[in-house]
């Protein structure tokens, strides 16, 4: 089970690994460009700090739950592999914030905003943010490759890690494609959005951490892969549904993002699809006009939250989450693992679903 000491080790190790991989000798960089490079390297460290480290902790829990004998060297390597997932997570978030034009991430200015402030240029800040995301994604592969060398099934681990990155990229494409889905067809919008959750979120949030942890401990890849999907797919989709729900019912101090941010951005979501399907004609028309407008003000955001709540979409989202959580729990209960290992996995997975979303 992931203990507080694991969380502390993960946080410190991510910091050390990012600094190590971003270190470039000044002598090899033109003097006039060093300050900008240093700002990007600093932002890489800042962007990598914070967060609940759910993915890394799940990977370590899966590693421990495998119940196979491992050395302290192997567990250290697994910690690095878990950190590699988190570094990739940061890379994905940096790119996400550029795509979504987000100002905040984890309660701090998003990377491209911070770099724009440092360089006094929005366009350069955005460009540097893109490159920062690319650098962190590459760094995550380097960390994973090195860690895999000291773990069971190293070739499979490398393949799973790269496959995870590909799936997230596919998911990002699908996420953008969803924005073209007509609001006149809520069922189609809900189906497309749920499909994105599998590719963009579940792939690297739950499925890959489970598979990497189990496989690294020496579990047969033919067993680890299907088991990780049975647990991780419903859990990952539930996690994203909960994240979208928190945008409506949460608080900035807890989420690190402005409440109603998805509405302000006009983001197509399952929550929106449910509200469109459940609302009366007037509210449905108001939502469509709101989301098809070029922008939404604070009053419209509040009104959107109100419609999501009164239509029953918020409660339906909770119902979806409860059903998916039950599926994940059933998959854990049926896993051919000792009871203590199943309990360990269940506890780790439970941290992905806030009580307020059930």
VOBA-1610 file (N, C-alpha, C; in pm, whole numbers, padded with zeros to 5 digits, always signed):
BEGIN
Unk+00085-00120+00000Unk+00000+00000+00000Unk+00088+00125+00000Unk+00047+00229-00073Unk+00123+00353-00077Unk+00108+00428+00055Unk+00217+00446+00126Unk+00217+00515+00254Unk+00261+00659+00232Unk+00241+00747+00334Unk+00287+00885+00320Unk+00433+00896+00281Unk+00516+00804+00329Unk+00658+00808+00294Unk+00677+00789+00145Unk+00591+00706+00083Unk+00597+00688-00062Unk+00568+00821-00133Unk+00465+00892-00086Unk+00429+01018-00148Unk+00543+01118-00139Unk+00608+01123-00024Unk+00722+01214-00007Unk+00837+01175-00099Unk+00862+01045-00110Unk+00969+00998-00197Unk+00938+01029-00343Unk+00814+01010-00382Unk+00774+01039-00520Unk+00798+01186-00551Unk+00753+01273-00462Unk+00765+01417-00485Unk+00911+01458-00500Unk+00994+01411-00408Unk+01136+01447-00412Unk+01204+01387-00535Unk+01168+01264-00567Unk+01234+01197-00680Unk+01197+01263-00812Unk+01072+01306-00827Unk+01033+01377-00949Unk+01116+01504-00963Unk+01129+01577-00854Unk+01208+01700-00856Unk+01351+01671-00900Unk+01412+01568-00841Unk+01551+01533-00874Unk+01565+01490-01020Unk+01472+01407-01066Unk+01482+01354-01202Unk+01463+01465-01307Unk+01368+01553-01283Unk+01345+01662-01380Unk+01465+01755-01385Unk+01519+01791-01269Unk+01638+01876-01266Unk+01755+01809-01338Unk+01773+01681-01312Unk+01883+01606-01374Unk+01872+01604-01526Unk+01753+01578-01576Unk+01736+01565-01721Unk+01728+01699-01794Unk+01701+01806-01720Unk+01694+01939-01783Unk+01824+02016-01772Unk+01923+01958-01709Unk+02051+02028-01692Unk+02128+02030-01824Unk+02155+02149-01872Unk+02233+02167-01995Unk+02349+02262-01964Unk+02473+02225-01995Unk+02589+02312-01964Unk+02576+02450-02029Unk+02594+02556-01952Unk+02586+02692-02005Unk+02684+02714-02118Unk+02798+02648-02111Unk+02902+02669-02212Unk+02855+02631-02353Unk+02753+02546-02360Unk+02705+02501-02490Unk+02588+02587-02542Unk+02549+02688-02464Unk+02434+02772-02500Unk+02480+02915-02520Unk+02435+02979-02630Unk+02469+03119-02655Unk+02426+03203-02536Unk+02513+03294-02494Unk+02488+03373-02373Unk+02356+03448-02379Unk+02318+03496-02496Unk+02195+03575-02507Unk+02069+03491-02491Unk+02082+03359-02497Unk+01964+03271-02488Unk+01956+03194-02356Unk+02059+03207-02274Unk+02064+03126-02151Unk+01949+03156-02057Unk+01916+03283-02042Unk+01812+03318-01946Unk+01679+03252-01981Unk+01646+03249-02110Unk+01520+03188-02152Unk+01523+03037-02126Unk+01636+02974-02159Unk+01647+02831-02134Unk+01635+02800-01985Unk+01696+02884-01902Unk+01687+02865-01758Unk+01543+02881-01709Unk+01470+02975-01769Unk+01330+02995-01731Unk+01247+02871-01765Unk+01274+02813-01881Unk+01201+02691-01922Unk+01235+02576-01827Unk+01364+02561-01794Unk+01405+02455-01702Unk+01342+02475-01564Unk+01339+02599-01519Unk+01276+02628-01390Unk+01127+02597-01394Unk+01063+02635-01504Unk+00920+02608-01517Unk+00892+02458-01523Unk+00985+02382-01579Unk+00969+02236-01583Unk+00960+02181-01441Unk+01044+02233-01353Unk+01044+02189-01213Unk+00916+02237-01144Unk+00881+02365-01162Unk+00762+02421-01098Unk+00636+02347-01144Unk+00626+02322-01274Unk+00508+02254-01328Unk+00496+02111-01278Unk+00610+02053-01243Unk+00611+01914-01198Unk+00581+01899-01050Unk+00570+02010-00979Unk+00546+02005-00835Unk+00397+02003-00803Unk+00362+01937-00694Unk+00224+01936-00648Unk+00141+01826-00712Unk+00015+01825-00681Unk-00073+01720-00729Unk-00080+01606-00628Unk-00178+01521-00644Unk-00200+01411-00549Unk-00114+01289-00579Unk-00053+01287-00698Unk+00033+01175-00740Unk-00046+01044-00741Unk-00172+01051-00781Unk-00257+00933-00781Unk-00203+00824-00873Unk-00150+00863-00987Unk-00102+00765-01084Unk+00021+00691-01032Unk+00114+00766-00976Unk+00235+00703-00922Unk+00200+00612-00804Unk+00113+00658-00719Unk+00075+00578-00602Unk+00000+00452-00643Unk-00082+00461-00748Unk-00152+00342-00797Unk-00053+00242-00856Unk+00046+00292-00931Unk+00147+00204-00989Unk+00225+00130-00880Unk+00261+00201-00775Unk+00334+00139-00664Unk+00244+00040-00589Unk+00118+00074-00572Unk+00025-00018-00506Unk+00009-00146-00586Unk-00001-00133-00719Unk-00012-00251-00805Unk+00115-00336-00796Unk+00230-00270-00792Unk+00359-00339-00780Unk+00362-00420-00651Unk+00321-00358-00542Unk+00321-00426-00412Unk+00213-00535-00407Unk+00099-00508-00470Unk-00013-00603-00465Unk+00016-00731-00542Unk+00110-00725-00636Unk+00143-00845-00712Unk+00188-00958-00620Unk+00242-00920-00503Unk+00277-01019-00402Unk+00397-01104-00437Unk+00478-01060-00532Unk+00595-01136-00573Unk+00719-01082-00502Unk+00819-01167-00475Unk+00939-01120-00407Unk+01018-01022-00494Unk+01054-00907-00437Unk+01131-00807-00511Unk+01240-00752-00419Unk+01344-00698-00479Unk+01455-00640-00404Unk+01428-00492-00380Unk+01505-00432-00288Unk+01493-00289-00264Unk+01534-00210-00388Unk+01628-00265-00464Unk+01669-00199-00589Unk+01552-00196-00687Unk+01476-00306-00692Unk+01361-00311-00782Unk+01254-00211-00740Unk+01232-00197-00609Unk+01129-00103-00564Unk+01172+00040-00592Unk+01301+00069-00580Unk+01350+00202-00617Unk+01328+00228-00766Unk+01355+00125-00847Unk+01333+00139-00991Unk+01185+00158-01021Unk+01099+00089-00946Unk+00955+00105-00966Unk+00911+00246-00928Unk+00973+00301-00825Unk+00943+00440-00788Unk+00976+00534-00903Unk+01091+00511-00968Unk+01128+00593-01083Unk+01028+00576-01197Unk+00985+00451-01221Unk+00888+00427-01327Unk+00756+00498-01295Unk+00717+00494-01168Unk+00596+00565-01126Unk+00612+00715-01146Unk+00731+00766-01118Unk+00758+00909-01139Unk+00753+00945-01288Unk+00796+00853-01372Unk+00792+00877-01516Unk+00649+00901-01563Unk+00554+00828-01504Unk+00413+00850-01539Unk+00371+00992-01499Unk+00414+01036-01383Unk+00379+01170-01336Unk+00443+01280-01422Unk+00567+01256-01466Unk+00633+01355-01553Unk+00559+01364-01686Unk+00516+01249-01737Unk+00436+01252-01860Unk+00303+01323-01836Unk+00244+01300-01719Unk+00120+01370-01682Unk+00140+01521-01689Unk+00252+01569-01637Unk+00281+01712-01641Unk+00293+01761-01785Unk+00362+01683-01868Unk+00375+01719-02010Unk+00238+01732-02075Unk+00150+01637-02047Unk+00015+01640-02105Unk-00063+01761-02056Unk-00047+01795-01928Unk-00119+01909-01872Unk-00069+02041-01930Unk+00062+02051-01952Unk+00118+02172-02013Unk+00056+02194-02151Unk+00049+02088-02230Unk-00012+02099-02363Unk-00162+02125-02352Unk-00228+02057-02259Unk-00372+02075-02238Unk-00405+02222-02209Unk-00326+02283-02123Unk-00353+02422-02084Unk-00337+02518-02201Unk-00247+02486-02292Unk-00232+02570-02412Unk-00354+02553-02502Unk-00394+02429-02523Unk-00512+02401-02607Unk-00637+02467-02550Unk-00652+02457-02417Unk-00772+02510-02351Unk-00760+02657-02313Unk-00643+02716-02337Unk-00618+02857-02302Unk-00643+02881-02153Unk-00594+02788-02070Unk-00618+02794-01925Unk-00515+02883-01856Unk-00561+02956-01756Unk-00474+03045-01680Unk-00410+02977-01560Unk-00480+02879-01502Unk-00434+02817-01378Unk-00412+02668-01394Unk-00316+02617-01316Unk-00293+02474-01305Unk-00239+02448-01166Unk-00307+02361-01092Unk-00268+02330-00955Unk-00254+02455-00869Unk-00343+02551-00893Unk-00346+02672-00814Unk-00239+02774-00849Unk-00160+02748-00954Unk-00054+02839-00996Unk-00076+02875-01143Unk-00009+02980-01191Unk-00022+03012-01334Unk+00020+02893-01419Unk-00057+02864-01522Unk-00021+02755-01612Unk+00114+02787-01677Unk+00184+02685-01724Unk+00323+02700-01770Unk+00336+02806-01879Unk+00251+02802-01980Unk+00266+02897-02090Unk+00235+03039-02045Unk+00145+03054-01946Unk+00117+03187-01893Unk+00239+03240-01815Unk+00299+03153-01734Unk+00417+03194-01658Unk+00531+03231-01751Unk+00551+03155-01856Unk+00660+03183-01951Unk+00630+03309-02033Unk+00503+03332-02062Unk+00466+03457-02132Unk+00497+03577-02043Unk+00470+03563-01913Unk+00500+03671-01819Unk+00651+03696-01812Unk+00728+03588-01807Unk+00873+03601-01797Unk+00935+03663-01922Unk+00879+03631-02038Unk+00938+03680-02165Unk+00866+03803-02218Unk+00758+03845-02150Unk+00679+03962-02193Unk+00624+03943-02335Unk+00590+03817-02368Unk+00536+03789-02502Unk+00441+03670-02494Unk+00314+03691-02531Unk+00218+03582-02529Unk+00255+03473-02629Unk+00296+03514-02750Unk+00327+03414-02853Unk+00451+03333-02818Unk+00554+03400-02765Unk+00675+03328-02726Unk+00645+03237-02606Unk+00567+03286-02512Unk+00530+03204-02397Unk+00456+03078-02439Unk+00365+03093-02537Unk+00291+02977-02586Unk+00385+02879-02656Unk+00475+02932-02735Unk+00572+02847-02805Unk+00663+02774-02707Unk+00710+02845-02606Unk+00795+02782-02505Unk+00718+02676-02427Unk+00589+02702-02404Unk+00507+02602-02336Unk+00495+02474-02418Unk+00477+02490-02549Unk+00472+02372-02636Unk+00600+02291-02626Unk+00713+02362-02632Unk+00842+02292-02626Unk+00865+02230-02489Unk+00818+02297-02383Unk+00832+02242-02248Unk+00755+02110-02238Unk+00634+02107-02292Unk+00557+01983-02290Unk+00629+01872-02365Unk+00686+01905-02481Unk+00761+01806-02558Unk+00882+01755-02481Unk+00954+01847-02418Unk+01073+01808-02341Unk+01036+01715-02227Unk+00931+01748-02154Unk+00891+01665-02040Unk+00844+01527-02087Unk+00776+01519-02200Unk+00734+01390-02253Unk+00855+01304-02288Unk+00958+01367-02348Unk+01081+01295-02381Unk+01154+01252-02255Unk+01158+01340-02156Unk+01223+01307-02029Unk+01154+01188-01964Unk+01022+01184-01971Unk+00949+01072-01909Unk+00989+00939-01972Unk+01014+00939-02103Unk+01056+00816-02171Unk+01196+00775-02125Unk+01283+00872-02112Unk+01420+00842-02064Unk+01416+00781-01924Unk+01335+00839-01837Unk+01323+00788-01700Unk+01267+00646-01702Unk+01163+00624-01781Unk+01100+00492-01789Unk+01196+00387-01844Unk+01270+00423-01948Unk+01366+00329-02007Unk+01470+00285-01906Unk+01523+00380-01832Unk+01627+00348-01733Unk+01568+00261-01621Unk+01449+00295-01576Unk+01387+00218-01467Unk+01355+00076-01510Unk+01309+00059-01633Unk+01268-00073-01682Unk+01382-00173-01679Unk+01504-00124-01694Unk+01621-00212-01698Unk+01639-00291-01569Unk+01587-00241-01457Unk+01603-00307-01328Unk+01476-00376-01280Unk+01379-00394-01371Unk+01250-00451-01332Unk+01215-00572-01418Unk+01113-00646-01374Unk+01068-00760-01451Unk+01004-00719-01581Unk+01016-00803-01684Unk+00954-00780-01815Unk+00989-00642-01873Unk+01120-00607-01881Unk+01158-00471-01922Unk+01108-00431-02060Unk+01111-00522-02157Unk+01066-00486-02292Unk+00917-00456-02294Unk+00840-00533-02216Unk+00696-00509-02208Unk+00669-00374-02142Unk+00745-00343-02038Unk+00727-00214-01970Unk+00749-00098-02066Unk+00855-00107-02145Unk+00882+00002-02241Unk+00770+00012-02343Unk+00721-00101-02389Unk+00613-00102-02487Unk+00485-00043-02428Unk+00453-00080-02305Unk+00332-00028-02238Unk+00343+00123-02219Unk+00461+00170-02181Unk+00479+00314-02156Unk+00462+00393-02285Unk+00521+00345-02393Unk+00506+00415-02522Unk+00363+00405-02573Unk+00301+00289-02553Unk+00161+00274-02593Unk+00070+00369-02518Unk+00101+00390-02391Unk+00027+00485-02310Unk+00034+00625-02371Unk+00153+00667-02410Unk+00168+00799-02469Unk+00091+00811-02600Unk+00098+00706-02680Unk+00022+00708-02806Unk-00127+00721-02779Unk-00178+00644-02684Unk-00321+00647-02653Unk-00365+00786-02608Unk-00283+00852-02527Unk-00318+00985-02481Unk-00321+01083-02598Unk-00228+01068-02691Unk-00226+01156-02809Unk-00352+01134-02893Unk-00389+01007-02911Unk-00513+00977-02982Unk-00631+01040-02907Unk-00629+01028-02775Unk-00736+01084-02695Unk-00747+01234-02708Unk-00633+01302-02719Unk-00637+01447-02735Unk-00698+01486-02869Unk-00666+01409-02974Unk-00727+01433-03104Unk-00878+01415-03095Unk-00921+01306-03030Unk-01064+01280-03015Unk-01131+01388-02932Unk-01061+01439-02832Unk-01115+01544-02747Unk-01145+01670-02828Unk-01056+01702-02918Unk-01079+01817-03004Unk-01190+01789-03104Unk-01197+01664-03152Unk-01302+01627-03247Unk-01440+01638-03183Unk-01449+01610-03053Unk-01577+01618-02983Unk-01633+01760-02990Unk-01546+01859-02996Unk-01591+01998-03002Unk-01671+02028-03128Unk-01664+01938-03226Unk-01739+01955-03351Unk-01873+01881-03347Unk-01897+01807-03238Unk-02021+01732-03225Unk-02139+01826-03206Unk-02245+01813-03285Unk-02358+01906-03273Unk-02430+01892-03139Unk-02469+02003-03081Unk-02539+02002-02953Unk-02683+01955-02966Unk-02729+01941-03088Unk-02865+01895-03111Unk-02881+01745-03091Unk-02769+01676-03070Unk-02774+01530-03053Unk-02700+01492-02924Unk-02765+01508-02808Unk-02701+01482-02679Unk-02647+01340-02664Unk-02720+01241-02716Unk-02674+01102-02703Unk-02542+01081-02775Unk-02531+01139-02893Unk-02406+01128-02969Unk-02293+01199-02897Unk-02323+01313-02838Unk-02221+01388-02764Unk-02174+01309-02642Unk-02266+01249-02568Unk-02230+01171-02450Unk-02143+01052-02489Unk-02181+00983-02596Unk-02105+00866-02640Unk-01963+00904-02681Unk-01951+01014-02756Unk-01819+01059-02801Unk-01733+01102-02684Unk-01792+01171-02588Unk-01717+01219-02472Unk-01668+01103-02386Unk-01753+01004-02364Unk-01714+00887-02285Unk-01601+00811-02355Unk-01604+00808-02487Unk-01497+00743-02563Unk-01365+00816-02544Unk-01371+00948-02539Unk-01249+01027-02514Unk-01191+00992-02378Unk-01278+00975-02279Unk-01231+00945-02143Unk-01148+00817-02139Unk-01188+00717-02218Unk-01111+00594-02221Unk-00971+00617-02276Unk-00962+00695-02385Unk-00833+00716-02452Unk-00746+00820-02383Unk-00805+00932-02352Unk-00726+01044-02301Unk-00698+01035-02152Unk-00791+00980-02075Unk-00776+00979-01930Unk-00744+00841-01875Unk-00832+00743-01899Unk-00813+00611-01839Unk-00681+00548-01883Unk-00639+00574-02006Unk-00518+00511-02059Unk-00396+00533-01971Unk-00376+00657-01924Unk-00255+00683-01847Unk-00282+00713-01699Unk-00409+00728-01665Unk-00443+00758-01526Unk-00458+00632-01443Unk-00515+00530-01502Unk-00544+00408-01426Unk-00496+00281-01495Unk-00524+00264-01622Unk-00489+00141-01691Unk-00338+00118-01696Unk-00263+00216-01744Unk-00118+00199-01754Unk-00050+00188-01618Unk-00085+00272-01520Unk-00022+00254-01388Unk-00042+00114-01331Unk-00163+00060-01344Unk-00189-00076-01296Unk-00105-00178-01373Unk-00106-00166-01504Unk-00033-00262-01586Unk+00118-00253-01564Unk+00170-00133-01553Unk+00313-00116-01530Unk+00354-00172-01394Unk+00273-00144-01291Unk+00306-00193-01158Unk+00304-00344-01148Unk+00197-00405-01199Unk+00186-00551-01195Unk+00295-00618-01278Unk+00318-00564-01399Unk+00416-00623-01489Unk+00558-00608-01435Unk+00588-00493-01376Unk+00721-00468-01323Unk+00756-00562-01209Unk+00654-00606-01136Unk+00677-00698-01023Unk+00697-00842-01070Unk+00677-00865-01200Unk+00698-00999-01254Unk+00572-01073-01291Unk+00454-01008-01282Unk+00329-01072-01323Unk+00333-01099-01473Unk+00283-01212-01514Unk+00275-01247-01655Unk+00203-01135-01730Unk+00265-01076-01832Unk+00201-00967-01907Unk+00064-01006-01963Unk+00044-01136-01994Unk-00085-01181-02047Unk-00193-01177-01941Unk-00153-01174-01815Unk-00247-01161-01703Unk-00262-01014-01664Unk-00148-00944-01656Unk-00148-00805-01610Unk-00228-00713-01703Unk-00215-00732-01833Unk-00282-00644-01929Unk-00434-00647-01918Unk-00496-00766-01933Unk-00642-00773-01923Unk-00696-00731-01787Unk-00626-00770-01678Unk-00672-00733-01545Unk-00670-00581-01528Unk-00564-00518-01576Unk-00551-00373-01565Unk-00661-00301-01642Unk-00700-00358-01755Unk-00807-00296-01833Unk-00942-00313-01763Unk-00966-00431-01706Unk-01095-00454-01639Unk-01114-00361-01519Unk-01004-00336-01450Unk-01012-00244-01335Unk-01000-00099-01381Unk-00901-00074-01463Unk-00863+00064-01496Unk-00956+00138-01588Unk-01020+00069-01681Unk-01107+00140-01776Unk-01226+00204-01705Unk-01307+00128-01630Unk-01419+00194-01561Unk-01372+00294-01456Unk-01261+00264-01388Unk-01211+00356-01287Unk-01166+00487-01351Unk-01096+00479-01463Unk-01048+00600-01530Unk-01160+00686-01584Unk-01262+00621-01641Unk-01377+00696-01692Unk-01451+00763-01575Unk-01467+00689-01465Unk-01532+00746-01346Unk-01452+00864-01292Unk-01320+00852-01294Unk-01234+00960-01248Unk-01254+01087-01330Unk-01263+01073-01463Unk-01282+01191-01547Unk-01421+01249-01531Unk-01521+01163-01516Unk-01656+01212-01488Unk-01657+01292-01359Unk-01586+01241-01258Unk-01578+01311-01130Unk-01506+01444-01145Unk-01400+01447-01225Unk-01326+01570-01247Unk-01415+01676-01312Unk-01493+01633-01411Unk-01585+01726-01477Unk-01695+01771-01381Unk-01739+01682-01295Unk-01842+01716-01199Unk-01790+01817-01097Unk-01665+01799-01055Unk-01606+01894-00959Unk-01597+02035-01017Unk-01593+02044-01149Unk-01591+02176-01213Unk-01719+02253-01182Unk-01823+02179-01148Unk-01953+02240-01118Unk-01978+02248-00968Unk-01940+02144-00894Unk-01975+02139-00752Unk-01855+02162-00660Unk-01735+02179-00718Unk-01614+02191-00637Unk-01581+02333-00598Unk-01459+02349-00547Unk-01410+02479-00504Unk-01269+02498-00559Unk-01238+02621-00600Unk-01106+02648-00659Unk-00994+02608-00566Unk-01010+02631-00434Unk-00902+02601-00339Unk-00873+02452-00333Unk-00973+02369-00370Unk-00954+02224-00368Unk-00908+02170-00502Unk-00959+02227-00611Unk-00928+02174-00744Unk-00811+02243-00810Unk-00778+02365-00767Unk-00670+02440-00830Unk-00712+02505-00960Unk-00840+02492-00996Unk-00892+02551-01119Unk-01019+02628-01087Unk-01050+02731-01165Unk-01173+02807-01137Unk-01296+02719-01153Unk-01391+02730-01060Unk-01517+02657-01072Unk-01591+02710-01194Unk-01647+02619-01273Unk-01717+02660-01394Unk-01624+02686-01510Unk-01498+02648-01496Unk-01400+02673-01603Unk-01436+02604-01733Unk-01491+02482-01723Unk-01529+02410-01845Unk-01643+02479-01916Unk-01735+02536-01839Unk-01846+02608-01900Unk-01794+02735-01967Unk-01706+02805-01898Unk-01650+02928-01956Unk-01578+02899-02087Unk-01509+02783-02092Unk-01438+02746-02214Unk-01531+02692-02322Unk-01657+02661-02284Unk-01750+02603-02380Unk-01720+02458-02411Unk-01659+02388-02315Unk-01617+02249-02336Unk-01737+02155-02347Unk-01738+02076-02456Unk-01838+01971-02471Unk-01806+01860-02370Unk-01906+01811-02301Unk-01881+01710-02198Unk-02003+01621-02180Unk-01984+01510-02108Unk-02096+01422-02075Unk-02198+01498-01990Unk-02148+01579-01898Unk-02236+01657-01813Unk-02325+01750-01896Unk-02267+01813-01996Unk-02345+01899-02085Unk-02446+01817-02164Unk-02402+01702-02216Unk-02492+01617-02293Unk-02612+01574-02208Unk-02585+01537-02082Unk-02695+01496-01993Unk-02789+01613-01965Unk-02733+01732-01946Unk-02817+01850-01920Unk-02904+01881-02041Unk-02849+01868-02161Unk-02927+01892-02282Unk-03039+01790-02297Unk-03009+01665-02259Unk-03109+01559-02274Unk-03220+01571-02169Unk-03188+01621-02052Unk-03284+01623-01941Unk-03357+01756-01923Unk-03305+01864-01981Unk-03362+01997-01958Unk-03495+02016-02030Unk-03571+02113-01982Unk-03690+02152-02057Unk-03647+02231-02181Unk-03742+02258-02269Unk-03710+02320-02398Unk-03641+02455-02383Unk-03689+02537-02289Unk-03630+02670-02272Unk-03486+02662-02222Unk-03463+02578-02120Unk-03328+02565-02066Unk-03234+02503-02169Unk-03284+02407-02246Unk-03202+02344-02350Unk-03160+02448-02454Unk-03255+02530-02495Unk-03225+02635-02593Unk-03124+02735-02538Unk-03140+02767-02409Unk-03047+02861-02346Unk-02906+02802-02340Unk-02895+02674-02308Unk-02764+02609-02303Unk-02698+02607-02440Unk-02775+02573-02542Unk-02719+02568-02678Unk-02670+02705-02721Unk-02752+02809-02697Unk-02710+02946-02732Unk-02583+02984-02655Unk-02578+02945-02528Unk-02464+02977-02444Unk-02336+02913-02496Unk-02344+02786-02532Unk-02225+02712-02575Unk-02185+02743-02719Unk-02279+02789-02799Unk-02245+02824-02936Unk-02196+02969-02949Unk-02208+03045-02841Unk-02155+03182-02840Unk-02003+03178-02836Unk-01936+03283-02885Unk-01790+03285-02884Unk-01729+03285-02745Unk-01803+03332-02644Unk-01751+03334-02507Unk-01867+03337-02409Unk-01837+03311-02281Unk-01939+03310-02177Unk-01889+03393-02059Unk-01975+03478-02005Unk-01936+03561-01892Unk-01971+03491-01760Unk-01940+03556-01648Unk-01959+03496-01516Unk-02106+03464-01490Unk-02196+03550-01536Unk-02338+03525-01515Unk-02381+03399-01589Unk-02333+03382-01712Unk-02369+03264-01789Unk-02311+03137-01727Unk-02192+03148-01671Unk-02132+03032-01604Unk-02220+02989-01487Unk-02263+03087-01408Unk-02352+03056-01294Unk-02482+02995-01342Unk-02535+03048-01450Unk-02660+02996-01506Unk-02640+02854-01558Unk-02527+02828-01621Unk-02497+02694-01670Unk-02492+02594-01556Unk-02427+02631-01447Unk-02419+02544-01329Unk-02560+02517-01275Unk-02642+02621-01274Unk-02779+02607-01224Unk-02858+02506-01308Unk-02845+02516-01440Unk-02919+02424-01528Unk-02866+02282-01513Unk-02735+02267-01503Unk-02678+02134-01481Unk-02737+02069-01356Unk-02758+02150-01254Unk-02808+02097-01127Unk-02958+02070-01131Unk-03036+02168-01174Unk-03182+02154-01171Unk-03232+02053-01274Unk-03159+02032-01382Unk-03202+01936-01485Unk-03188+01792-01440Unk-03104+01770-01339Unk-03076+01634-01295Unk-02947+01579-01352Unk-02876+01661-01432Unk-02750+01613-01493Unk-02644+01584-01388Unk-02638+01665-01283Unk-02539+01642-01177Unk-02564+01509-01109Unk-02690+01481-01077Unk-02721+01355-01011Unk-02700+01236-01104Unk-02730+01253-01233Unk-02706+01146-01329Unk-02557+01117-01341Unk-02477+01221-01334Unk-02332+01203-01338Unk-02286+01120-01219Unk-02341+01152-01102Unk-02307+01072-00983Unk-02348+00926-01002Unk-02463+00906-01063Unk-02509+00769-01086Unk-02414+00695-01180Unk-02369+00763-01285Unk-02273+00703-01377Unk-02145+00664-01302Unk-02098+00754-01218Unk-01975+00730-01143Unk-01991+00611-01049Unk-02105+00604-00980Unk-02128+00492-00888Unk-02127+00358-00960Unk-02189+00353-01077Unk-02193+00228-01154Unk-02053+00187-01200Unk-01976+00283-01249Unk-01841+00253-01296Unk-01751+00211-01181Unk-01766+00278-01066Unk-01687+00240-00949Unk-01720+00097-00906Unk-01848+00060-00915Unk-01888-00076-00880Unk-01824-00177-00975Unk-01815-00142-01105Unk-01750-00231-01202Unk-01603-00251-01169Unk-01535-00143-01135Unk-01394-00153-01100Unk-01377-00238-00974Unk-01462-00214-00876Unk-01455-00291-00752Unk-01480-00439-00774Unk-01573-00472-00863Unk-01602-00611-00894Unk-01482-00678-00961Unk-01416-00603-01051Unk-01297-00658-01118Unk-01185-00686-01018Unk-01171-00599-00920Unk-01070-00623-00816Unk-01108-00745-00733Unk-01235-00755-00697Unk-01282-00868-00615Unk-01260-01001-00685Unk-01269-01001-00819Unk-01255-01125-00895Unk-01110-01154-00936Unk-01018-01062-00908Unk-00878-01081-00945Unk-00817-01199-00869Unk-00736-01278-00936Unk-00671-01393-00874Unk-00549-01346-00796Unk-00577-01278-00687Unk-00474-01224-00598Unk-00514-01256-00455Unk-00417-01258-00363Unk-00451-01277-00221Unk-00545-01165-00174Unk-00624-01193-00072Unk-00720-01095-00022Unk-00650-00965+00019Unk-00532-00977+00083Unk-00460-00856+00124Unk-00422-00771+00003Unk-00387-00837-00107Unk-00351-00764-00229Unk-00474-00696-00289Unk-00587-00766-00288Unk-00710-00706-00341Unk-00751-00586-00256Unk-00735-00599-00126Unk-00767-00486-00036Unk-00676-00367-00065Unk-00549-00396-00092Unk-00453-00290-00121Unk-00492-00215-00249Unk-00529-00291-00352Unk-00570-00230-00479Unk-00698-00149-00463Unk-00792-00206-00389Unk-00919-00137-00369Unk-00898-00003-00299Unk-00813-00002-00198Unk-00785+00122-00125Unk-00719+00225-00215Unk-00623+00180-00297Unk-00554+00273-00388Unk-00650+00328-00492Unk-00737+00244-00546Unk-00832+00288-00649Unk-00938+00381-00592Unk-00974+00360-00468Unk-01079+00441-00406Unk-01040+00588-00397Unk-00911+00618-00393Unk-00866+00756-00382Unk-00896+00837-00508Unk-00933+00770-00617Unk-00958+00840-00743Unk-01097+00903-00747Unk-01186+00861-00657Unk-01325+00908-00662Unk-01358+00987-00536Unk-01370+01119-00544Unk-01406+01199-00426Unk-01543+01161-00371Unk-01558+01165-00242Unk-01686+01131-00179Unk-01800+01217-00232Unk-01769+01343-00261Unk-01874+01435-00307Unk-01930+01398-00443Unk-01863+01307-00514Unk-01908+01268-00648Unk-01985+01136-00649Unk-02000+01076-00532Unk-02071+00949-00524Unk-02213+00968-00469
//
